[in-house]
């Protein structure tokens, strides 16, 4: 059994890709393990608030790793062996275990060190569509980006782009838009990357796949019974009022032409699509209240996490 990591930002369509891949008899998976996050964060002195005092624990673990023959490398090696054993227990006779945990974007450097030969798939999606989907899925269309998802939209995106640019030889990257437009072609390319035989029924039968666990896409799995382009332009109905359009323009500028090009999205094209979205005043005042609340929330969160 070998691990495959499907990496993306939340709301990128990764559950759809996961379910299509899970149709293959040589690929086992569960909804979202999140297994490696606490194991890696044990090495970090910030980013965690705990009852046991995480910062003190991180100092103690660093001292302990200092006594190991190969220092932190030995700790990561043991994480790898334990993780592979756990993956194997849920994989049966499958060749691969597919771990789809979006917030692995926070531990990409350690992930590549821990699994130096693993297969990695990165799924890109129009960043404005991701932001809109975060609001629609988890806040009923209300503004929530400053409060909960700033770390994904900024830190996560930067980490994914940097990791891809530095490790292109071992990563298969594709756009969600291309996957839903040409599902059979992209599915074949994925299986070629994994050196597995092609099964042509997966893009029709993915909805029959049951993923054990409570994590993953809470909406798309229920709404879509086939691979469809229907979701590609939904973001335009969300990013309509002046604040949301202003934030979207500023977010695209922050990402920049180079990172967008790495992801496969021309800056001018996204800016043009955004400019063409009809402006409304829908939810504007409520957005501004939530923006202020979100700023306070993030300030308190940074204080609690020692950042």
Backbone torsions as a table, in degrees:
resi	resn	phi	psi	omega
1	UNK	NA	135.0	176.4
2	UNK	-123.2	146.9	176.9
3	UNK	-84.0	146.1	169.4
4	UNK	-125.1	129.6	-179.9
5	UNK	-107.8	121.5	175.6
6	UNK	-98.5	108.7	-171.8
7	UNK	-109.9	138.3	178.8
8	UNK	-169.5	174.0	166.4
9	UNK	-80.3	156.2	172.5
10	UNK	-56.2	148.5	178.2
11	UNK	67.5	31.0	178.1
12	UNK	-99.1	-1.8	-176.6
13	UNK	93.0	15.0	-175.4
14	UNK	-67.9	-29.6	178.3
15	UNK	-65.7	-37.7	176.4
16	UNK	-61.7	-48.6	179.4
17	UNK	-62.1	-41.4	178.8
18	UNK	-58.8	-45.6	-177.4
19	UNK	-68.4	-37.4	176.2
20	UNK	-63.6	-45.6	179.3
21	UNK	-64.8	-35.3	-177.6
22	UNK	-67.7	-12.7	174.8
23	UNK	-67.4	-21.3	-178.2
24	UNK	-76.8	133.6	-177.5
25	UNK	-65.4	-16.5	-179.4
26	UNK	-96.4	8.4	179.1
27	UNK	-124.4	117.1	175.0
28	UNK	-103.8	152.4	179.4
29	UNK	-162.4	164.6	168.9
30	UNK	-130.8	174.3	-170.7
31	UNK	-55.4	-70.7	176.4
32	UNK	-152.1	110.7	-176.0
33	UNK	-70.2	-40.0	-174.1
34	UNK	56.7	18.2	-170.3
35	UNK	-64.8	-41.0	-170.0
36	UNK	-83.2	-16.7	-175.3
37	UNK	-60.4	-54.9	-179.0
38	UNK	-67.5	-30.1	-179.9
39	UNK	-66.3	-39.3	178.2
40	UNK	-78.1	-41.0	-178.9
41	UNK	-65.1	-16.8	174.8
42	UNK	-60.4	-23.5	179.4
43	UNK	-85.2	-8.0	-174.6
44	UNK	-104.9	143.1	-177.9
45	UNK	-88.3	-11.8	179.0
46	UNK	-130.5	174.8	179.6
47	UNK	90.6	-0.3	-177.5
48	UNK	-137.0	134.5	171.0
49	UNK	-115.2	126.5	-173.6
50	UNK	-143.8	161.2	177.5
51	UNK	-69.3	-31.0	-174.5
52	UNK	-87.9	0.9	-176.0
53	UNK	71.4	87.5	-174.0
54	UNK	-63.3	-38.0	-176.8
55	UNK	-61.4	-41.8	177.6
56	UNK	-66.2	-40.8	178.0
57	UNK	-60.8	-41.2	-179.2
58	UNK	-63.2	-37.2	176.4
59	UNK	-64.7	-44.9	180.0
60	UNK	-62.7	-42.4	180.0
61	UNK	-67.1	-37.8	177.1
62	UNK	-61.6	-41.4	176.7
63	UNK	-62.5	-42.1	-179.7
64	UNK	-64.1	-45.8	179.0
65	UNK	-61.5	-28.9	177.5
66	UNK	-64.7	-20.3	179.5
67	UNK	-92.1	-8.5	179.5
68	UNK	-77.1	150.0	-177.2
69	UNK	-54.7	-40.9	-178.6
70	UNK	-114.0	23.3	175.1
71	UNK	57.4	-136.0	-175.9
72	UNK	-63.2	-27.0	178.5
73	UNK	-58.5	-36.4	177.8
74	UNK	-66.8	-39.3	178.1
75	UNK	-62.6	-46.6	179.3
76	UNK	-65.0	-34.3	177.5
77	UNK	-63.0	-40.7	178.6
78	UNK	-69.9	-35.4	173.4
79	UNK	-59.2	-45.3	-179.7
80	UNK	-59.4	-47.4	-176.9
81	UNK	-65.1	-42.3	178.7
82	UNK	-65.1	-43.2	-178.9
83	UNK	-63.6	-42.7	179.2
84	UNK	-63.7	-37.2	177.7
85	UNK	-65.4	-41.9	179.5
86	UNK	-67.8	-42.6	175.3
87	UNK	-56.8	-43.3	-177.0
88	UNK	-62.5	-34.6	-177.3
89	UNK	-66.5	-23.1	178.9
90	UNK	-108.5	4.3	-174.9
91	UNK	-99.7	-17.1	-177.4
92	UNK	61.0	-127.7	-178.9
93	UNK	-95.5	7.7	-176.7
94	UNK	-65.1	151.7	177.6
95	UNK	-75.1	-37.4	-175.9
96	UNK	-125.0	149.2	163.1
97	UNK	-111.0	123.7	-178.9
98	UNK	-94.7	115.4	177.6
99	UNK	-102.7	110.7	178.6
100	UNK	-112.0	95.8	179.6
101	UNK	-129.8	100.3	-173.2
102	UNK	-53.0	-38.1	-175.1
103	UNK	-80.9	11.3	166.2
104	UNK	-64.6	-10.8	175.5
105	UNK	-62.1	-15.6	178.7
106	UNK	-82.0	-15.1	-173.8
107	UNK	-128.7	32.4	-172.5
108	UNK	-64.4	-39.4	179.9
109	UNK	-61.4	-47.0	179.5
110	UNK	-68.0	-33.8	179.7
111	UNK	-62.0	-45.0	-179.8
112	UNK	-69.2	-33.1	176.6
113	UNK	-70.3	-37.9	-176.7
114	UNK	-73.1	-36.3	-178.7
115	UNK	-123.4	75.6	-171.6
116	UNK	-68.2	-15.4	-179.0
117	UNK	-117.5	8.6	-175.0
118	UNK	-71.6	159.3	173.9
119	UNK	-85.3	138.5	-179.0
120	UNK	-130.1	131.1	175.5
121	UNK	-117.1	128.4	174.7
122	UNK	-112.4	129.2	179.8
123	UNK	-110.4	117.6	175.9
124	UNK	-93.7	157.2	170.6
125	UNK	-150.0	150.9	174.5
126	UNK	-44.3	117.6	-174.8
127	UNK	-61.9	-28.2	177.2
128	UNK	-71.9	-33.2	175.8
129	UNK	-68.0	-36.6	176.9
130	UNK	-63.0	-49.0	-178.6
131	UNK	-60.1	-44.9	179.7
132	UNK	-63.2	-40.7	-179.7
133	UNK	-66.6	-33.9	175.8
134	UNK	-60.6	-40.3	179.0
135	UNK	-71.1	-45.0	-177.1
136	UNK	-68.2	-37.4	-174.8
137	UNK	-77.5	-42.5	-170.4
138	UNK	-112.7	-2.7	179.0
139	UNK	-140.1	20.5	177.7
140	UNK	54.0	36.0	177.8
141	UNK	87.3	-0.2	179.1
142	UNK	-86.8	159.6	-177.6
143	UNK	-66.8	129.6	178.6
144	UNK	-146.7	7.3	-169.2
145	UNK	-71.6	-36.0	178.7
146	UNK	-71.4	-30.3	-173.2
147	UNK	-78.8	-52.0	-168.9
148	UNK	-109.1	-32.9	-164.6
149	UNK	-114.8	11.7	177.7
150	UNK	-57.6	-40.1	-177.4
151	UNK	-65.7	-31.0	177.2
152	UNK	-75.9	-50.5	-172.9
153	UNK	-67.8	-27.5	-177.8
154	UNK	-108.6	-68.1	180.0
155	UNK	-59.2	-46.3	-176.2
156	UNK	-63.1	-46.9	-179.8
157	UNK	-62.1	-45.0	179.7
158	UNK	-61.1	-42.2	-179.8
159	UNK	-64.3	-42.7	-179.7
160	UNK	-64.5	-44.9	-179.9
161	UNK	-63.9	-45.7	-179.6
162	UNK	-61.4	-44.3	-179.1
163	UNK	-63.4	-41.9	179.1
164	UNK	-64.7	-45.2	-178.1
165	UNK	-61.9	-31.7	-177.6
166	UNK	-89.8	-11.6	-173.7
167	UNK	-138.6	36.1	-174.2
168	UNK	-59.8	-27.1	-176.0
169	UNK	-69.6	-18.2	-177.7
170	UNK	-117.4	10.7	-175.5
171	UNK	-124.0	135.4	169.8
172	UNK	-100.2	118.0	-178.8
173	UNK	-115.9	140.8	175.3
174	UNK	-151.1	159.8	177.5
175	UNK	-91.7	141.2	175.8
176	UNK	-57.9	-39.6	-179.2
177	UNK	-59.5	-38.5	178.9
178	UNK	-71.8	-34.9	-179.3
179	UNK	-65.2	-43.1	-178.6
180	UNK	-78.9	-20.9	177.9
181	UNK	-80.1	-37.0	-178.7
182	UNK	-133.2	64.0	-171.7
183	UNK	-60.4	-40.9	-177.8
184	UNK	-67.2	-40.6	179.2
185	UNK	-65.0	-47.7	-177.7
186	UNK	-69.1	-34.8	176.7
187	UNK	-63.9	-41.7	178.0
188	UNK	-62.5	-41.5	179.4
189	UNK	-64.1	-39.6	177.5
190	UNK	-61.7	-45.9	-179.0
191	UNK	-68.2	-32.8	174.3
192	UNK	-63.6	-42.7	176.8
193	UNK	-59.1	-38.4	-179.4
194	UNK	-86.0	-0.6	180.0
195	UNK	57.8	46.2	178.9
196	UNK	-120.2	150.1	177.5
197	UNK	-67.8	148.5	-176.2
198	UNK	-79.2	137.6	173.3
199	UNK	-120.8	117.0	-170.1
200	UNK	-82.1	0.7	-176.9
201	UNK	-95.0	-7.7	-169.3
202	UNK	-62.9	-41.0	-176.5
203	UNK	-73.3	-8.3	175.2
204	UNK	-100.9	-24.2	-172.2
205	UNK	-114.1	8.5	-176.1
206	UNK	-61.0	-29.6	-177.8
207	UNK	-68.9	-14.0	177.2
208	UNK	-81.4	-11.8	-177.1
209	UNK	-77.3	128.5	176.4
210	UNK	-103.4	124.5	-179.9
211	UNK	-103.4	112.2	179.4
212	UNK	-61.3	136.6	177.6
213	UNK	121.0	163.2	-175.5
214	UNK	-98.1	-6.2	-177.7
215	UNK	-90.9	170.4	179.2
216	UNK	111.2	-171.6	-175.8
217	UNK	-70.4	116.2	-179.2
218	UNK	-84.5	-6.8	-174.8
219	UNK	-120.5	-52.4	-172.8
220	UNK	-59.9	-38.0	-179.1
221	UNK	-60.9	-35.6	-178.7
222	UNK	-80.2	-32.0	-172.7
223	UNK	-84.1	-34.6	-170.6
224	UNK	-111.7	123.4	178.0
225	UNK	-100.8	-4.5	176.0
226	UNK	-147.7	159.1	177.6
227	UNK	-66.8	125.6	-172.1
228	UNK	-142.6	151.1	175.5
229	UNK	-86.5	6.2	-173.0
230	UNK	-57.7	-33.0	-173.9
231	UNK	-84.0	-7.3	-168.9
232	UNK	-65.3	-31.3	-175.4
233	UNK	-112.4	10.2	-179.8
234	UNK	-62.1	-29.7	-175.9
235	UNK	-59.5	-26.2	-176.1
236	UNK	-68.6	-23.7	177.8
237	UNK	-80.9	-10.0	-179.1
238	UNK	-101.4	-40.5	-175.6
239	UNK	-89.2	65.5	-171.7
240	UNK	-111.7	-35.2	-173.3
241	UNK	-81.0	166.1	-173.7
242	UNK	-56.9	-39.6	-179.8
243	UNK	-65.0	-46.4	-177.0
244	UNK	-65.5	-37.5	177.7
245	UNK	-69.7	-38.9	176.2
246	UNK	-62.2	-47.8	179.5
247	UNK	-60.3	-41.7	-178.9
248	UNK	-63.5	-42.8	177.8
249	UNK	-62.4	-44.0	-179.5
250	UNK	-66.1	-38.2	179.2
251	UNK	-64.9	-42.1	177.6
252	UNK	-62.6	-40.2	178.1
253	UNK	-64.0	-39.2	178.7
254	UNK	-63.4	-44.3	178.5
255	UNK	-59.8	-47.6	175.9
256	UNK	84.9	159.5	-176.8
257	UNK	-61.5	-38.9	-174.5
258	UNK	-67.3	-47.4	179.5
259	UNK	-66.5	-40.0	177.3
260	UNK	-62.2	-38.6	178.7
261	UNK	-64.7	-39.9	176.3
262	UNK	-59.1	-38.7	180.0
263	UNK	-77.7	-17.9	179.0
264	UNK	98.1	23.3	-177.7
265	UNK	-124.6	114.2	176.1
266	UNK	-65.9	131.5	179.7
267	UNK	-55.8	-47.6	-176.0
268	UNK	-62.7	-34.6	-180.0
269	UNK	-66.0	-45.3	179.2
270	UNK	-66.6	-41.6	178.4
271	UNK	-62.1	-39.1	178.9
272	UNK	-65.9	-42.3	177.9
273	UNK	-62.5	-41.5	179.9
274	UNK	-64.9	-43.4	-179.4
275	UNK	-62.6	-29.5	-177.8
276	UNK	-81.1	-9.0	179.2
277	UNK	-71.4	124.8	179.3
278	UNK	-61.0	133.0	-178.7
279	UNK	-83.1	140.0	174.9
280	UNK	-134.7	171.4	176.4
281	UNK	-102.2	11.9	-175.2
282	UNK	-59.8	123.7	174.2
283	UNK	66.2	14.7	-175.2
284	UNK	-61.8	-51.1	-177.5
285	UNK	-63.3	-41.2	179.0
286	UNK	-64.4	-38.8	176.7
287	UNK	-57.6	-46.6	-176.1
288	UNK	-64.2	-37.4	175.6
289	UNK	-63.5	-44.6	-178.7
290	UNK	-68.8	-31.4	175.7
291	UNK	-61.8	-46.6	179.0
292	UNK	-62.2	-43.4	177.6
293	UNK	-62.0	-41.4	-178.8
294	UNK	-64.1	-37.1	178.6
295	UNK	-64.6	-42.2	177.5
296	UNK	-64.4	-43.1	179.5
297	UNK	-58.9	-46.8	-178.0
298	UNK	-66.2	-36.9	178.6
299	UNK	-63.8	-43.4	177.9
300	UNK	-67.4	-36.4	179.3
301	UNK	-64.4	-45.1	178.4
302	UNK	-61.4	-38.8	179.2
303	UNK	-63.3	-44.8	-179.1
304	UNK	-66.9	-35.7	-176.9
305	UNK	-89.4	1.0	176.8
306	UNK	74.2	28.0	-179.4
307	UNK	-108.0	NA	NA
